[in-house]
Amino acid sequence: MYSLIDCNSFYASCERIFNPRLFSKAVVVLSNNDGCIIARSDEAKKIGIKMGEPYFKAKNIIKKNNVQVFSSNYSLYGDISQRVMEILSRFSPEIEIYSIDEAFLKFDGINKGDLYDYCHNIRQTIKKWVGIPVSIGVGNTKTLAKVANRIAKNDKKRKGVCILLDSAEISLELANLDVAEVWGIGKKLSKFLKQNNICCANDFVQRDRRWIRQHMGVVGERISMELLGFSCLSLEMIPNLRKNCCVSRSFGSPVETINDLSESVACYATRASEKLREEELVTSVMSLFLLTNHFNKNDPQYSNSVKIQFDYPTNDTIIIVKKALQGLRKIYRPGYRYKKAGVIMLDLSIESNIQGLFETDRIKSKSLMKSFDLINFRYGSDTICTAAEGVKKLWSMQRQRISPCYTTRFSDLLKVKS
């Protein structure tokens, strides 16, 4: 048996943990530069606020309904996510972290009669220890667990838990599930299926497997088999080796000078190198790009990129930042108002597999980077950084409504007054 644990309105729920006044109020969280709505509480959904809607378009309905608005605080969300996943690992050694707010668990060895109480224990533990509400769906396959989780979220009578094991109940729920909502079937495929009179998930599983394989390939056939209760997708407990690592941001306001661009590129290169070290990876090639705002027809337009080859695979911040700045000087052109820049680490490999014949100072570099990471982990991000990253960072993205980093920065810890 598989279970899917999904945090409810995760970003909005994170904001509520340290601000109890937000409970029962409509809450939305905005994307980078406070651009679009990327998370909504149930109350915000009920008044008609749409996911992905630009913030400026929703301002009237937000003001009318006194909706609480927050800029995205990824440091907080990442830390809360880690705490939730650590709790889930206590309930099953077989866990696949699917996203920042979702995880699959395998429930082998648990008596079916005890499943309901077991799932509620998970919900209560996460709510008590972290403060995040979750929904849990259980099924014989990962796809059925997804279906069950959707039911658990939408049907309040189920109190956050749906166990979908009975064949008659599965058929009933699949008949009520739009085929577009099935995991793995997107808008394009659902449009094609509906043109062929396949409107619900039950219609899909009733269709001949040869027809599905002919028109949707082996992936479509797997989806069908999973819905029928035959497990085709196992847990991915070891994440696949990533092929690249990208760090990019749109600037809070247009950037024109090489100095401001250098600061931003240095910051992005630093973050990318930290990501590589977190996953014990190294890069051999880096791509650097910058571009203007092509939506602004009044400004002259320019975009360019450059690939940079390292002398040997590395994840050393100092080396990566130095190379990134060299690349920037090659593609920078004065007279333009730049909107975005970014770095992409390519040709990644596992650090322990690299044996550089001509590489020097590997031990010294590794020791220095370890010190970097330990200090920043203990005292907060950017406690120690390269001088190239600057201090004021006037180019930084707009986050006018960001909440404190309650769990990752000492200065933001809650103060309790007697």
Contacts in CASP RR format, 6 or more apart in sequence:
PFRMAT RR
TARGET T0000
AUTHOR 0000-0000-0000
METHOD contacts of the structure
MODEL  1
MYSLIDCNSFYASCERIFNPRLFSKAVVVLSNNDGCIIARSDEAKKIGIK
MGEPYFKAKNIIKKNNVQVFSSNYSLYGDISQRVMEILSRFSPEIEIYSI
DEAFLKFDGINKGDLYDYCHNIRQTIKKWVGIPVSIGVGNTKTLAKVANR
IAKNDKKRKGVCILLDSAEISLELANLDVAEVWGIGKKLSKFLKQNNICC
ANDFVQRDRRWIRQHMGVVGERISMELLGFSCLSLEMIPNLRKNCCVSRS
FGSPVETINDLSESVACYATRASEKLREEELVTSVMSLFLLTNHFNKNDP
QYSNSVKIQFDYPTNDTIIIVKKALQGLRKIYRPGYRYKKAGVIMLDLSI
ESNIQGLFETDRIKSKSLMKSFDLINFRYGSDTICTAAEGVKKLWSMQRQ
RISPCYTTRFSDLLKVKS
1 106 0 8 1.000
1 107 0 8 1.000
1 108 0 8 1.000
1 110 0 8 1.000
1 115 0 8 1.000
1 138 0 8 1.000
1 139 0 8 1.000
1 140 0 8 1.000
1 165 0 8 1.000
2 104 0 8 1.000
2 105 0 8 1.000
2 106 0 8 1.000
2 107 0 8 1.000
2 138 0 8 1.000
2 139 0 8 1.000
2 140 0 8 1.000
2 141 0 8 1.000
2 142 0 8 1.000
2 144 0 8 1.000
2 145 0 8 1.000
2 231 0 8 1.000
2 235 0 8 1.000
3 104 0 8 1.000
3 105 0 8 1.000
3 106 0 8 1.000
3 107 0 8 1.000
3 119 0 8 1.000
3 136 0 8 1.000
3 137 0 8 1.000
3 138 0 8 1.000
3 139 0 8 1.000
3 145 0 8 1.000
4 98 0 8 1.000
4 102 0 8 1.000
4 103 0 8 1.000
4 104 0 8 1.000
4 136 0 8 1.000
4 137 0 8 1.000
4 142 0 8 1.000
4 145 0 8 1.000
4 146 0 8 1.000
4 148 0 8 1.000
4 149 0 8 1.000
5 88 0 8 1.000
5 102 0 8 1.000
5 103 0 8 1.000
5 104 0 8 1.000
5 105 0 8 1.000
5 122 0 8 1.000
5 134 0 8 1.000
5 135 0 8 1.000
5 136 0 8 1.000
5 137 0 8 1.000
5 149 0 8 1.000
6 101 0 8 1.000
6 102 0 8 1.000
6 134 0 8 1.000
6 135 0 8 1.000
6 136 0 8 1.000
6 149 0 8 1.000
6 153 0 8 1.000
7 13 0 8 1.000
7 81 0 8 1.000
7 84 0 8 1.000
7 101 0 8 1.000
7 102 0 8 1.000
7 132 0 8 1.000
7 133 0 8 1.000
7 134 0 8 1.000
8 42 0 8 1.000
8 132 0 8 1.000
8 133 0 8 1.000
8 134 0 8 1.000
8 135 0 8 1.000
8 153 0 8 1.000
9 27 0 8 1.000
9 39 0 8 1.000
9 40 0 8 1.000
9 41 0 8 1.000
9 42 0 8 1.000
10 39 0 8 1.000
10 77 0 8 1.000
10 81 0 8 1.000
10 100 0 8 1.000
10 101 0 8 1.000
10 132 0 8 1.000
11 29 0 8 1.000
11 38 0 8 1.000
11 39 0 8 1.000
11 70 0 8 1.000
11 72 0 8 1.000
11 77 0 8 1.000
12 27 0 8 1.000
12 28 0 8 1.000
12 29 0 8 1.000
12 39 0 8 1.000
12 40 0 8 1.000
12 41 0 8 1.000
12 44 0 8 1.000
13 41 0 8 1.000
13 131 0 8 1.000
13 132 0 8 1.000
13 133 0 8 1.000
14 73 0 8 1.000
14 76 0 8 1.000
14 77 0 8 1.000
14 80 0 8 1.000
14 132 0 8 1.000
15 22 0 8 1.000
15 27 0 8 1.000
15 29 0 8 1.000
15 68 0 8 1.000
15 70 0 8 1.000
15 73 0 8 1.000
15 403 0 8 1.000
16 22 0 8 1.000
16 23 0 8 1.000
16 27 0 8 1.000
16 41 0 8 1.000
17 80 0 8 1.000
17 130 0 8 1.000
17 131 0 8 1.000
17 132 0 8 1.000
17 406 0 8 1.000
18 403 0 8 1.000
18 404 0 8 1.000
18 406 0 8 1.000
18 414 0 8 1.000
19 403 0 8 1.000
22 68 0 8 1.000
24 43 0 8 1.000
25 41 0 8 1.000
25 43 0 8 1.000
25 66 0 8 1.000
25 67 0 8 1.000
25 68 0 8 1.000
26 40 0 8 1.000
26 41 0 8 1.000
26 43 0 8 1.000
26 44 0 8 1.000
26 46 0 8 1.000
26 47 0 8 1.000
26 49 0 8 1.000
26 65 0 8 1.000
26 66 0 8 1.000
26 67 0 8 1.000
26 68 0 8 1.000
27 40 0 8 1.000
27 41 0 8 1.000
27 43 0 8 1.000
27 44 0 8 1.000
27 67 0 8 1.000
27 68 0 8 1.000
27 69 0 8 1.000
27 70 0 8 1.000
28 37 0 8 1.000
28 39 0 8 1.000
28 40 0 8 1.000
28 41 0 8 1.000
28 44 0 8 1.000
28 49 0 8 1.000
28 58 0 8 1.000
28 62 0 8 1.000
28 67 0 8 1.000
28 68 0 8 1.000
28 69 0 8 1.000
28 70 0 8 1.000
29 37 0 8 1.000
29 38 0 8 1.000
29 39 0 8 1.000
29 40 0 8 1.000
29 69 0 8 1.000
29 70 0 8 1.000
29 71 0 8 1.000
29 72 0 8 1.000
30 36 0 8 1.000
30 37 0 8 1.000
30 38 0 8 1.000
30 55 0 8 1.000
30 69 0 8 1.000
30 70 0 8 1.000
30 71 0 8 1.000
30 72 0 8 1.000
30 401 0 8 1.000
31 37 0 8 1.000
31 38 0 8 1.000
31 52 0 8 1.000
31 72 0 8 1.000
32 72 0 8 1.000
32 249 0 8 1.000
32 250 0 8 1.000
32 397 0 8 1.000
33 250 0 8 1.000
33 252 0 8 1.000
33 397 0 8 1.000
33 398 0 8 1.000
33 399 0 8 1.000
34 55 0 8 1.000
34 71 0 8 1.000
34 398 0 8 1.000
34 399 0 8 1.000
34 400 0 8 1.000
34 401 0 8 1.000
35 54 0 8 1.000
35 55 0 8 1.000
35 56 0 8 1.000
36 52 0 8 1.000
36 53 0 8 1.000
36 54 0 8 1.000
36 55 0 8 1.000
37 49 0 8 1.000
37 50 0 8 1.000
37 51 0 8 1.000
37 52 0 8 1.000
37 53 0 8 1.000
37 54 0 8 1.000
37 55 0 8 1.000
37 58 0 8 1.000
38 51 0 8 1.000
38 52 0 8 1.000
38 72 0 8 1.000
40 49 0 8 1.000
40 51 0 8 1.000
44 67 0 8 1.000
47 61 0 8 1.000
47 65 0 8 1.000
47 67 0 8 1.000
48 61 0 8 1.000
49 58 0 8 1.000
49 61 0 8 1.000
49 62 0 8 1.000
49 67 0 8 1.000
50 58 0 8 1.000
55 69 0 8 1.000
61 67 0 8 1.000
62 69 0 8 1.000
69 401 0 8 1.000
70 401 0 8 1.000
70 402 0 8 1.000
70 403 0 8 1.000
71 398 0 8 1.000
71 399 0 8 1.000
71 400 0 8 1.000
71 401 0 8 1.000
71 402 0 8 1.000
71 403 0 8 1.000
72 399 0 8 1.000
72 402 0 8 1.000
73 399 0 8 1.000
73 402 0 8 1.000
73 403 0 8 1.000
73 405 0 8 1.000
75 381 0 8 1.000
75 405 0 8 1.000
75 408 0 8 1.000
75 409 0 8 1.000
76 403 0 8 1.000
76 405 0 8 1.000
76 406 0 8 1.000
76 407 0 8 1.000
76 408 0 8 1.000
77 100 0 8 1.000
78 100 0 8 1.000
79 407 0 8 1.000
79 408 0 8 1.000
80 130 0 8 1.000
80 132 0 8 1.000
80 407 0 8 1.000
81 100 0 8 1.000
81 101 0 8 1.000
83 129 0 8 1.000
83 130 0 8 1.000
84 101 0 8 1.000
84 103 0 8 1.000
84 126 0 8 1.000
84 130 0 8 1.000
84 132 0 8 1.000
84 134 0 8 1.000
85 95 0 8 1.000
85 97 0 8 1.000
85 103 0 8 1.000
87 122 0 8 1.000
87 125 0 8 1.000
87 126 0 8 1.000
87 129 0 8 1.000
87 130 0 8 1.000
88 95 0 8 1.000
88 103 0 8 1.000
88 105 0 8 1.000
88 122 0 8 1.000
88 126 0 8 1.000
89 95 0 8 1.000
91 105 0 8 1.000
91 118 0 8 1.000
91 121 0 8 1.000
91 122 0 8 1.000
92 105 0 8 1.000
92 106 0 8 1.000
92 107 0 8 1.000
94 105 0 8 1.000
94 106 0 8 1.000
94 108 0 8 1.000
94 235 0 8 1.000
94 237 0 8 1.000
95 103 0 8 1.000
95 104 0 8 1.000
95 105 0 8 1.000
95 106 0 8 1.000
95 235 0 8 1.000
95 237 0 8 1.000
96 103 0 8 1.000
96 104 0 8 1.000
96 235 0 8 1.000
96 236 0 8 1.000
96 237 0 8 1.000
97 103 0 8 1.000
97 239 0 8 1.000
98 104 0 8 1.000
104 142 0 8 1.000
104 145 0 8 1.000
104 235 0 8 1.000
106 235 0 8 1.000
107 115 0 8 1.000
107 118 0 8 1.000
107 138 0 8 1.000
110 118 0 8 1.000
112 165 0 8 1.000
115 138 0 8 1.000
115 163 0 8 1.000
116 161 0 8 1.000
116 163 0 8 1.000
119 136 0 8 1.000
119 137 0 8 1.000
119 138 0 8 1.000
119 161 0 8 1.000
119 163 0 8 1.000
120 159 0 8 1.000
120 161 0 8 1.000
122 134 0 8 1.000
122 136 0 8 1.000
123 133 0 8 1.000
123 134 0 8 1.000
123 136 0 8 1.000
123 160 0 8 1.000
123 161 0 8 1.000
126 132 0 8 1.000
126 134 0 8 1.000
127 133 0 8 1.000
127 134 0 8 1.000
134 160 0 8 1.000
135 149 0 8 1.000
135 152 0 8 1.000
135 153 0 8 1.000
135 160 0 8 1.000
135 161 0 8 1.000
135 162 0 8 1.000
136 149 0 8 1.000
136 152 0 8 1.000
136 160 0 8 1.000
136 161 0 8 1.000
136 162 0 8 1.000
137 145 0 8 1.000
137 148 0 8 1.000
137 149 0 8 1.000
137 151 0 8 1.000
137 152 0 8 1.000
137 161 0 8 1.000
137 162 0 8 1.000
137 163 0 8 1.000
137 164 0 8 1.000
138 145 0 8 1.000
138 148 0 8 1.000
138 161 0 8 1.000
138 162 0 8 1.000
138 163 0 8 1.000
138 164 0 8 1.000
138 165 0 8 1.000
139 145 0 8 1.000
139 148 0 8 1.000
139 163 0 8 1.000
139 164 0 8 1.000
139 165 0 8 1.000
140 165 0 8 1.000
140 229 0 8 1.000
140 231 0 8 1.000
141 226 0 8 1.000
141 227 0 8 1.000
141 229 0 8 1.000
141 230 0 8 1.000
141 231 0 8 1.000
141 232 0 8 1.000
141 233 0 8 1.000
142 183 0 8 1.000
142 226 0 8 1.000
142 231 0 8 1.000
142 233 0 8 1.000
142 235 0 8 1.000
143 182 0 8 1.000
143 183 0 8 1.000
143 223 0 8 1.000
143 226 0 8 1.000
143 227 0 8 1.000
143 233 0 8 1.000
144 164 0 8 1.000
144 170 0 8 1.000
144 226 0 8 1.000
144 227 0 8 1.000
144 229 0 8 1.000
145 164 0 8 1.000
146 183 0 8 1.000
147 164 0 8 1.000
147 173 0 8 1.000
147 174 0 8 1.000
147 177 0 8 1.000
147 182 0 8 1.000
147 183 0 8 1.000
147 201 0 8 1.000
147 227 0 8 1.000
148 162 0 8 1.000
148 163 0 8 1.000
148 164 0 8 1.000
149 162 0 8 1.000
150 177 0 8 1.000
150 181 0 8 1.000
151 158 0 8 1.000
151 162 0 8 1.000
151 164 0 8 1.000
151 173 0 8 1.000
152 158 0 8 1.000
152 160 0 8 1.000
152 161 0 8 1.000
152 162 0 8 1.000
153 160 0 8 1.000
155 162 0 8 1.000
164 170 0 8 1.000
164 173 0 8 1.000
170 229 0 8 1.000
171 202 0 8 1.000
174 200 0 8 1.000
174 201 0 8 1.000
174 202 0 8 1.000
174 205 0 8 1.000
174 227 0 8 1.000
175 200 0 8 1.000
175 201 0 8 1.000
175 202 0 8 1.000
176 200 0 8 1.000
177 200 0 8 1.000
177 201 0 8 1.000
177 202 0 8 1.000
178 190 0 8 1.000
178 199 0 8 1.000
178 200 0 8 1.000
178 201 0 8 1.000
179 185 0 8 1.000
179 190 0 8 1.000
179 193 0 8 1.000
179 194 0 8 1.000
179 198 0 8 1.000
179 199 0 8 1.000
179 200 0 8 1.000
179 201 0 8 1.000
179 203 0 8 1.000
179 204 0 8 1.000
180 186 0 8 1.000
180 187 0 8 1.000
180 190 0 8 1.000
181 201 0 8 1.000
182 201 0 8 1.000
182 204 0 8 1.000
182 223 0 8 1.000
182 227 0 8 1.000
183 223 0 8 1.000
184 219 0 8 1.000
184 223 0 8 1.000
185 193 0 8 1.000
185 204 0 8 1.000
185 220 0 8 1.000
185 223 0 8 1.000
189 216 0 8 1.000
192 215 0 8 1.000
193 199 0 8 1.000
193 203 0 8 1.000
193 204 0 8 1.000
197 203 0 8 1.000
198 204 0 8 1.000
198 207 0 8 1.000
201 227 0 8 1.000
204 212 0 8 1.000
204 223 0 8 1.000
204 224 0 8 1.000
204 227 0 8 1.000
205 224 0 8 1.000
205 227 0 8 1.000
205 228 0 8 1.000
207 224 0 8 1.000
209 221 0 8 1.000
209 224 0 8 1.000
209 225 0 8 1.000
212 220 0 8 1.000
212 221 0 8 1.000
212 224 0 8 1.000
213 220 0 8 1.000
213 221 0 8 1.000
216 223 0 8 1.000
222 232 0 8 1.000
222 233 0 8 1.000
225 232 0 8 1.000
226 232 0 8 1.000
226 233 0 8 1.000
241 281 0 8 1.000
241 348 0 8 1.000
241 350 0 8 1.000
242 279 0 8 1.000
242 281 0 8 1.000
242 348 0 8 1.000
243 346 0 8 1.000
243 348 0 8 1.000
244 344 0 8 1.000
244 345 0 8 1.000
244 346 0 8 1.000
244 348 0 8 1.000
245 272 0 8 1.000
245 275 0 8 1.000
245 276 0 8 1.000
245 281 0 8 1.000
245 283 0 8 1.000
245 344 0 8 1.000
245 345 0 8 1.000
245 348 0 8 1.000
246 272 0 8 1.000
246 342 0 8 1.000
246 343 0 8 1.000
246 344 0 8 1.000
246 345 0 8 1.000
247 268 0 8 1.000
247 269 0 8 1.000
247 271 0 8 1.000
247 272 0 8 1.000
247 275 0 8 1.000
247 342 0 8 1.000
247 343 0 8 1.000
248 268 0 8 1.000
248 289 0 8 1.000
248 340 0 8 1.000
248 341 0 8 1.000
248 342 0 8 1.000
248 343 0 8 1.000
248 344 0 8 1.000
249 264 0 8 1.000
249 268 0 8 1.000
249 340 0 8 1.000
249 341 0 8 1.000
249 342 0 8 1.000
249 397 0 8 1.000
250 339 0 8 1.000
250 340 0 8 1.000
250 397 0 8 1.000
251 264 0 8 1.000
251 338 0 8 1.000
251 339 0 8 1.000
251 340 0 8 1.000
251 341 0 8 1.000
251 395 0 8 1.000
251 396 0 8 1.000
251 397 0 8 1.000
252 395 0 8 1.000
252 396 0 8 1.000
252 397 0 8 1.000
252 398 0 8 1.000
253 394 0 8 1.000
253 395 0 8 1.000
254 292 0 8 1.000
254 293 0 8 1.000
254 299 0 8 1.000
254 337 0 8 1.000
254 338 0 8 1.000
254 339 0 8 1.000
255 261 0 8 1.000
255 264 0 8 1.000
255 337 0 8 1.000
255 338 0 8 1.000
255 339 0 8 1.000
255 341 0 8 1.000
255 395 0 8 1.000
256 334 0 8 1.000
256 335 0 8 1.000
256 336 0 8 1.000
256 337 0 8 1.000
256 338 0 8 1.000
258 328 0 8 1.000
258 329 0 8 1.000
258 332 0 8 1.000
258 334 0 8 1.000
260 394 0 8 1.000
260 395 0 8 1.000
261 290 0 8 1.000
261 328 0 8 1.000
261 332 0 8 1.000
261 338 0 8 1.000
261 341 0 8 1.000
261 395 0 8 1.000
262 325 0 8 1.000
262 328 0 8 1.000
262 388 0 8 1.000
263 388 0 8 1.000
263 389 0 8 1.000
263 390 0 8 1.000
263 393 0 8 1.000
263 395 0 8 1.000
264 341 0 8 1.000
264 393 0 8 1.000
264 395 0 8 1.000
265 288 0 8 1.000
265 290 0 8 1.000
265 324 0 8 1.000
265 325 0 8 1.000
265 328 0 8 1.000
265 341 0 8 1.000
265 342 0 8 1.000
265 343 0 8 1.000
266 321 0 8 1.000
266 324 0 8 1.000
266 325 0 8 1.000
266 386 0 8 1.000
266 388 0 8 1.000
266 389 0 8 1.000
266 390 0 8 1.000
267 389 0 8 1.000
267 393 0 8 1.000
268 324 0 8 1.000
268 341 0 8 1.000
268 342 0 8 1.000
268 343 0 8 1.000
269 286 0 8 1.000
269 317 0 8 1.000
269 320 0 8 1.000
269 321 0 8 1.000
269 324 0 8 1.000
269 343 0 8 1.000
270 317 0 8 1.000
270 320 0 8 1.000
270 321 0 8 1.000
270 385 0 8 1.000
270 386 0 8 1.000
270 389 0 8 1.000
272 320 0 8 1.000
272 343 0 8 1.000
272 344 0 8 1.000
272 345 0 8 1.000
273 315 0 8 1.000
273 316 0 8 1.000
273 317 0 8 1.000
273 320 0 8 1.000
273 321 0 8 1.000
273 369 0 8 1.000
274 317 0 8 1.000
274 373 0 8 1.000
274 376 0 8 1.000
275 345 0 8 1.000
276 282 0 8 1.000
276 283 0 8 1.000
276 315 0 8 1.000
276 345 0 8 1.000
276 348 0 8 1.000
277 315 0 8 1.000
277 369 0 8 1.000
277 373 0 8 1.000
280 350 0 8 1.000
280 351 0 8 1.000
280 352 0 8 1.000
281 315 0 8 1.000
281 348 0 8 1.000
281 349 0 8 1.000
281 350 0 8 1.000
281 351 0 8 1.000
282 313 0 8 1.000
282 314 0 8 1.000
282 315 0 8 1.000
282 348 0 8 1.000
282 349 0 8 1.000
282 350 0 8 1.000
282 351 0 8 1.000
282 354 0 8 1.000
283 310 0 8 1.000
283 313 0 8 1.000
283 314 0 8 1.000
283 315 0 8 1.000
283 320 0 8 1.000
283 345 0 8 1.000
283 346 0 8 1.000
283 347 0 8 1.000
283 348 0 8 1.000
284 309 0 8 1.000
284 310 0 8 1.000
284 312 0 8 1.000
284 313 0 8 1.000
284 346 0 8 1.000
284 347 0 8 1.000
284 349 0 8 1.000
285 307 0 8 1.000
285 308 0 8 1.000
285 309 0 8 1.000
285 310 0 8 1.000
285 345 0 8 1.000
285 346 0 8 1.000
285 347 0 8 1.000
286 307 0 8 1.000
286 308 0 8 1.000
286 310 0 8 1.000
286 320 0 8 1.000
286 323 0 8 1.000
286 324 0 8 1.000
286 343 0 8 1.000
286 344 0 8 1.000
286 345 0 8 1.000
286 346 0 8 1.000
287 305 0 8 1.000
287 306 0 8 1.000
287 307 0 8 1.000
287 308 0 8 1.000
287 343 0 8 1.000
287 344 0 8 1.000
287 346 0 8 1.000
288 305 0 8 1.000
288 306 0 8 1.000
288 308 0 8 1.000
288 324 0 8 1.000
288 327 0 8 1.000
288 328 0 8 1.000
288 331 0 8 1.000
288 341 0 8 1.000
288 342 0 8 1.000
288 343 0 8 1.000
288 344 0 8 1.000
289 303 0 8 1.000
289 304 0 8 1.000
289 305 0 8 1.000
289 306 0 8 1.000
289 331 0 8 1.000
289 341 0 8 1.000
289 342 0 8 1.000
289 344 0 8 1.000
290 303 0 8 1.000
290 304 0 8 1.000
290 305 0 8 1.000
290 328 0 8 1.000
290 331 0 8 1.000
290 332 0 8 1.000
290 338 0 8 1.000
290 340 0 8 1.000
290 341 0 8 1.000
290 342 0 8 1.000
291 302 0 8 1.000
291 303 0 8 1.000
291 304 0 8 1.000
291 338 0 8 1.000
291 339 0 8 1.000
291 340 0 8 1.000
291 341 0 8 1.000
292 299 0 8 1.000
292 300 0 8 1.000
292 301 0 8 1.000
292 302 0 8 1.000
292 303 0 8 1.000
292 336 0 8 1.000
292 337 0 8 1.000
292 338 0 8 1.000
292 339 0 8 1.000
293 299 0 8 1.000
293 337 0 8 1.000
293 339 0 8 1.000
294 301 0 8 1.000
294 303 0 8 1.000
296 337 0 8 1.000
299 336 0 8 1.000
299 337 0 8 1.000
300 335 0 8 1.000
300 336 0 8 1.000
301 336 0 8 1.000
302 333 0 8 1.000
302 336 0 8 1.000
304 331 0 8 1.000
304 333 0 8 1.000
305 331 0 8 1.000
306 327 0 8 1.000
306 330 0 8 1.000
306 331 0 8 1.000
307 346 0 8 1.000
308 323 0 8 1.000
308 324 0 8 1.000
308 326 0 8 1.000
308 327 0 8 1.000
310 319 0 8 1.000
310 320 0 8 1.000
310 323 0 8 1.000
311 358 0 8 1.000
311 359 0 8 1.000
312 354 0 8 1.000
312 356 0 8 1.000
312 358 0 8 1.000
312 359 0 8 1.000
313 347 0 8 1.000
313 349 0 8 1.000
313 351 0 8 1.000
313 354 0 8 1.000
313 356 0 8 1.000
314 320 0 8 1.000
314 365 0 8 1.000
315 351 0 8 1.000
315 369 0 8 1.000
316 365 0 8 1.000
316 368 0 8 1.000
316 369 0 8 1.000
317 369 0 8 1.000
317 372 0 8 1.000
317 386 0 8 1.000
318 368 0 8 1.000
318 386 0 8 1.000
319 365 0 8 1.000
320 345 0 8 1.000
321 386 0 8 1.000
321 388 0 8 1.000
324 343 0 8 1.000
325 388 0 8 1.000
328 341 0 8 1.000
356 362 0 8 1.000
372 384 0 8 1.000
375 383 0 8 1.000
375 384 0 8 1.000
376 382 0 8 1.000
376 383 0 8 1.000
376 384 0 8 1.000
379 410 0 8 1.000
380 408 0 8 1.000
380 409 0 8 1.000
380 410 0 8 1.000
381 408 0 8 1.000
381 409 0 8 1.000
382 389 0 8 1.000
404 412 0 8 1.000
405 412 0 8 1.000
406 412 0 8 1.000
406 413 0 8 1.000
406 414 0 8 1.000
END
